[in-house]
Amino acid sequence: MLLRSPPKTRQTMKRSERAQRLKAEPPSELVNQVLKDHRPNHHIDYFLLNIIILLMVMGLVSILSASAHVAQAQMGDASYYFKKQLVGVVLGLIGMFAASRIDIYKLPRWITPLMVVAIVLLLATHIPGIGITSKGSSRWIHLFGLVFQPSEIAKPVLVVYLATILGHPYARKLSLFEKGQILMPVGAILLLILTEPDLGTTIVVAGTVFIIYFAAGLPIWKAGALLGGGGLMFFLLSWSTPYQQARITSWLDPFSDPQGKGFHLIQSLIAIGSGGFIGNGFGQSVQKLFYLPEQHTDFIFAVISEEFGFIGVCVLLLMFILLAQRGTAIAVKSPTPYLKLLAMGICCMTVMQAWVNLAVVSGSIPTTGLTLPFISFGSSSLIVNLTSMGLLLNISRYVPSVLKPAPKPRPDQEFSQEEEQTA
């Protein structure tokens, strides 16, 4: 007597169809698939837009004050860096407007060529004649008459890539090998940024990747394992070269080498402490007079502290806290996993970089070269950050306003709803 297999239920047939469809589609093609179409039916988050504009204005005012003496000595024009930053503001606003109006569900179609371009540009930092080496790091390239930092471009591209992959409905069905195959570009970008070397950007990118994975449903025990492994790797990398060892020792005791490795941090702490409660006034910083290095880029927060004091610092911190709150609220209320992860990644990428910069300038972590978003001088960084904020504003068009809570129904409305449910 032959044994017959039990008839397949409808649920089993659907499951087998999904499995066959997944096996038929190579993992690389998941990137190019367009997710379910949702039409934006809300206005952009104007509160978030106002925060971005305020941060830009604060950055322009700070750059005008912090860079005047250096620009006069180097370029013969006290407003040289201010004018260059104005150009970056104009181009960044154009990028922000364009990013806020595109069809964000068609963005995954371009993610594969964008990832290729990002990796090629990172590789170009090590090519003689194209890459620019400054202070022991090759972080910039000179291409077509432009000087920019490829890692700034790689950060939002990586966020879009991960949101596309992890926000796909078939992402959890992939095998471990297929997940590793898809995530190889992520490791390549992290490795290329680390070898520039740029430990600060590596921390920001790795932290953003971790937050996106956690928001995508990474189990807590795996998240703990990743944090432990990442912390151990960070310690080993920080202690792997004499250059990094000197940075850590100078951070622990900057006065052991006040004219050498500890000079940056000492001058930064002097500037922060000199500001007091209300500051010395706009343009009245003493440390920017060739005492504090990188006063209009990495250490501009120290100049802000000296000129605007504790009150100015609190206002600046409040702007970044509000930016984090708005980005998180948009991510939570987004209608699809793709938009949720994309909004969370953009928000974390910006706020985490701000946190690292503020921690470095205040002496909370060892010194590493990282600018303060929207505030520090740097056209390429400003353009990329504003364009990324344009994507976040674009996502806000798909969610209702996060400022106004849903109105409570009136008693007569509640009674009518109860009648309908009873009927």
N, C-alpha and C positions, 0 to 999 in steps of 0.2 A: 504494500500500500504506500503510495507516494504522499509525502507530506507537502502540503501546500502552504505557501507563505500567506500570512494574514493580509487582507486587502488594505491598501494604503488609504489612510484618512486624508481629508483635505488639508489638514495642518501639516502632515508629513510630506505631502506633495509640494506644498508651498515651500517648506524648508529645503527639500531637495532641489527645487528650482532655484532658490537663492544661492545654494551652494554651487550648483552648476554654473550659474551666471558669474559668481565670484571667481571660480576657477578659470572661466573663459576670458575674463578681463585681467590683463597684466596689472600689477600694482601701480606701474607708472602711469597708466591711463586714468587712474582715479583723479589725478591732478587736473586733467583737462575736461572732466565732466562738469556740466553746469548743474548746480543744485536747484532745488525747487524754486520756482519763480515766485517772489513776493513783491508786490508793488508798494513803494513808500507812500504813506497816506498821512504823514505828519510833517510839521515844520522841523527844521533843525533845532538842536538844543541851544537856544540863544544865551542861556546862562554860561554854558561851556564856552561859547564863542567869546563872551565878554571876558572870561578868565584868560583865554589865550591872548586877547588884545592887550589886557592889562600887563601880562607877563612880557609881551613884546615891548611895550612902552617902558616898563621898568628896565628891561635890558638895554634899550637905546639910551636912556638917561644914564645908566651906570657905565656904559661903554664910553659915552661922551666925557664923563668925568675921569674914569680910570685910565683911559688911553691918551689923553691930551698931551701930557708931557713926553711920553714915549714916542708918540707920532710926530711931535715937533722935533725931537732929537733925531729920529731915524729918517723921516720923510720930509721934514720941513713944513709940514701942514698938521696943525693940532687936531683937525677934524678928519684926518685921513681914514682912520679905522671906523669912525662913525659913519662916514659916507659909504664905505664898503658894506657896512652892516645894513644901511638903508637899501642898498641894491639887493641884498639878501632878503630883506623884508618884503620888497616888492615882488621878487621872484617866488618867494615862499607863499605869499598871499595868492598869487596866481595858481600855484600848485595846490594850495588848500581849496580854492574855489573849484578847480577842475576835479579834485579827488572827492569833493562833496557832492558832485553832480553825476558822476559816472554810474553805470549800472554795476553795483558791487557784486552781483551774482555772476557777472561775466569776467570778473577779475581772475578767477582760477584758470581761465583759458590761457592766460599769459604767464602763469607762474613758472612753468618749465624754462622758457627762454630767459626770464628774469633771474632765476636761480643760476643758470649758466653764466649770464653776464656778471652776476655778483661774485661767483667763484673766480672767473677770469680776471676781474679787476683786483681781487685780493691777491691773486698770483702775480699780477703786474707790479705790486709793491716791491717784489724781490728782483725785478728785471732792471739791470743797470741802464740808465738813460731815461727810464720811465718812473721808477720808484724814487722817492726822495727820502733820504736818511737824515734825521735830525735828532740830536741828543741820544744817539744809540738806538733809535727806533725807525723802522721803515713803514710808516703808516699812511703816507700820502703818495699820490702819483701826479705826474704832469702829463696831461693828455689833451691834444687839440687846443693848447693855449690855456687850459684850465688846470688849477691845482685843487684837488679835493681828496677826501678820505673815504676809500671804498668801504670801510667797515660801517660807516654811517648809512650807506645805501643797503648794505647786506642785512641790517637789523630789521627794517620793515618788511623786506622781501622774505626773510626767514619766518616772520610772524604770519604773513599771508600763506606761506607754504604749509606751516603746521596747522593753521586753522582749516585749510582746505583738506588736508589729510585726515586730521582727527575729528573734523566736523562732518565727515562723510558717513552716511548711514551704514556702509559696509566696513568701516574701519575696525570694529571689534571682531569681525569675522576673519581677519587676516591671521595667518600663522606667524610664529615668531621670526622665521626666516624672511617672510615678506615684509614684516615691520622693519626688520633690520635693513633690508634692501632699500626701502623707502626713506629711512632716516639716515642713510649714509651721507647725503649732502649736508645734513645738519652738523654731523661730526666733522666733515671737511671744512665747513665755514668756521667752526670753533677752533679747529687746529690751525687754520691759516691766520686767524686773528691773534692767536696765542703766540705764533712764531714771529710776529712782526717786531718785537713783542709788544702786546697791549693787554696787560693783565686786567686793567679796569674795564675795558669793553668786553673782555671775555667773561668777567663776573656778571655784567649786565645781561649779556646774551644768554649765558647759561641759566641765570636766574629767571629770565623771561621764558625760556624753554620749559623750565621746571613748573612755573605757574600755569602755563598753557596745558601741560600734561595733567597737572593736578585738577584744573578746572574741567578737563575732559573726562574725569572719572578715575584717575589713578588711585589705587587703594592706598590706605594710610601706611601700611607696613612697607609697601614699595617706595612710597614717598620718603619715609624715614630712612630706608636703606640708601636711596639716592642722595639724600642730604648728608648722611654720614660718609658715603663714598666721595661725594663732591667736596666736603670739607677736608677730608684727608688728602685728596688730590691737590686741593688749593694750597694746603700747608706744604706739601712736598714740592710743588712748583715754586712757591714763594721762597723756599730754602734751597733751591736747586743750583743757583748761581751766586757768585760773590756779590753781583750787582743787587740782586733781590735781598740777599742777607743784609747788605748795608742799609737798604731802605727800612727793613724791619728794626734793626738795631738803632738807627737814627730816629725812628718813630718812638721807640721805647724810651730813649734818652737823647733828645735832640741837642741838649747842651753839652754832650760829650764831643760833638764836632760842630760848634756854632757857626763856623765860617765855611763849612763844607756841606755834608749830607743833611745836617739839621737846620740849615739856613732858611729854607723855604718855610718849614713849619714854625720856626721861632718868629719870623717876621709876620706870618699869618696870625699867630696867636696874639702878638703885640697889637696888630691892627684891630682884631676883634675886641680885645680888652680895652682899647683906647676909645671905642665908640660910646661906652657908657649906656645910659638909658635912652637919651634922645639923639645921640650922635653929635659929630662936630660940624655938620652942615654940608650941603652939596658942594663938591669941589674942594673941601677942606681936609681931605685925607693927606696925612704926612707919609705913610708907608708906601704910597704909590709913587713917591718921588725917588724912584730907582732903589728903594730898599726892598720892596716886595717883588720878587720875580713873577712873571706871568700874571700881572695884575689885571689885565683886561680879558684873560682867557680862563685858565684853570682856577685862579685864585681871586676871581672878581667878587666872590661872596665876602671875602675879608674886607675889601674896599667898601662894599655896601654896609657892612657892620660898623666900620669906622665912621662913615659919613652920616648914616641914618640910625645908628644905635640899635638898642634892643627892640624899639618899636618897629623900625624898618625890617629887622630880621623876622619879627612875628608876622608882619604883613606878607612878606615873601613866602614864609612857611605856610601861611594860611592859603595862599594861592595854589600851592602844590597839593595841599590837603584837599581843597575843593576840587582840583583837577582829578585827583584819585577818586574822590567820592562820585563825581559825575561819570567818569569812565566806568566805574564798577556798577553804578546804577543802570547805565545803558547796556552793559553786558548782561546783567541779570534779567532785564526786561526784553532782550532781543528775542525774536520769534523762532530762530533756528540755531542749532549748535554751531554752525559755521560762523554766524554773526556774533554769537556769544564769545567764542574763542578769539575771534579777530579783535573785538573790542577790548577784551581782557588783555590780550597780548600787547596791543598798542598802548594801553594805559600803563601797564607794568613796565614796558620798555622805557617810557618817558620818566615815570615817577622813580623807578629804581636808579636810573642814571642820576637824577637829581639827588637822591639819597646818598649815593656813593660820593658825589662831588662834595656835598655838605659835610659828610663824615670825614673826608680827607682834609678839607680846609680847617675844620675844627679840631683835627688831631685825633679823631675817634678810631680811624683805621690808618694803615700805612699809606704814604703818599703814592698816588698813581695819577697819570695824566688823563683827566676826564673833564669835559666841559659841563657847565650848568645849562640845561636846556632852556632856550629862549632868552637867556641872560648873557652868557659868555659870547665873546666875539668868535665868529666862525660862520661864513656864509653857507657852506655845504651842510653843516649840522643844522642850521636854522631852516634851510629849505626843506630838508628831509623831515624835520620835526613838524613843520607846519603842514606839509603834505600828509603826514601820518595823522595829524589832527583833523585834516579834511576827511580822511576815511572814517574817523570816529564820528564826526558830524554827519557823515553820510549814513552811518548805522543808526544814528539817533532819529533819522527820518522814518525808520521802520518801527519805532516804539512810541507809545504815548508819552506825554510830558511827565518827567519824573519829579517835577516841582509840585504839581497840584495832585493831591490824592483824589481817588474816585469819589464823586459826590454820593452822599448817603441818600437812599430813596426816602421820599416823604411817607408818612404813615398811610396816606390813601393809596400810594403806589404799592407799599408792602401788602396792604389788604387785597388789592386787585391781583397781585402776583400769587398770593395764597389761594385766591378763588380759582385762578387759572390752573394751578397745580392740582387742586381738588377736583376740578372738572376733568 
